[in-house]
Amino acid sequence: MFGEHDYIDKRWMYEESIRMPFFVRYPKKIKPGSRTDAIINNADFAPTMIELASGATPEYMQGKSFKSILETGIEPDDWQKGTYYRYWMHLAHKHQNPAQFGICTKDYKLIFYRKCWADADNPDLEWDKTDWGIDYANHTPAAWEFYDLKKDPNKMNNEYNNLEYKDIISDLKTQPIRMSENLNETDAKYLHVQKVIDKRWNDY
């Protein structure tokens, strides 16, 4: 079984970084040469392994088993249509990767760059300012990116300000918020970041 959409936590939301082929060999259950473009992510691995071993996924565990997809090649109607992504670090390790979060679907990708590390301007905050790999205090512009993956698979044209997509973008914006709440990883404790999000969330 070969999966075309496997979103793993990397440092960018671009396909080259987060899209990885996923191979499974289990002749007893999975037909050789079958494939799917169902969206899965690494949180789905453990529930799938547990179910393949005839176990029951604990309620506290994130992710959802894709055992039935492996066995049948059919994506259930209620299967996830998108996956939430978040990179918490901001300009760490000299990679200069800005903090970001967003939503990926088969058709679209919406990314929000949140500008800064949580409360890096707080003079009482302790972090190693001499570490060669940390640039937390460097604020990058808060910004949006939106791509139509069917028309622009290489993500060369940011269509965020294209009014043709306004309704689609508005709908997509509701999804990372809901998903972050379900995963209990909102910015409620990071008011410095939340202010940036609140100020720029409805930009068009």
Secondary structure, DSSP 8 states (H G I E B T S, - for coil): -EEEEEE---S--SHHHHB--EE---TTTS-TT-EEEEEEEGGGHHHHHHHHTT----TT--S---HHHHHH----TTS-SEEEEEE---SBTTS----EEEEEESSEEEEEE--SSTTTT-TT----TT-TTB-TT-----EEEEEETTT-TT--S--TT-GGGHHHHHHHHHHHHHHHHHTT--STT-HHHHHHHHHHTT--
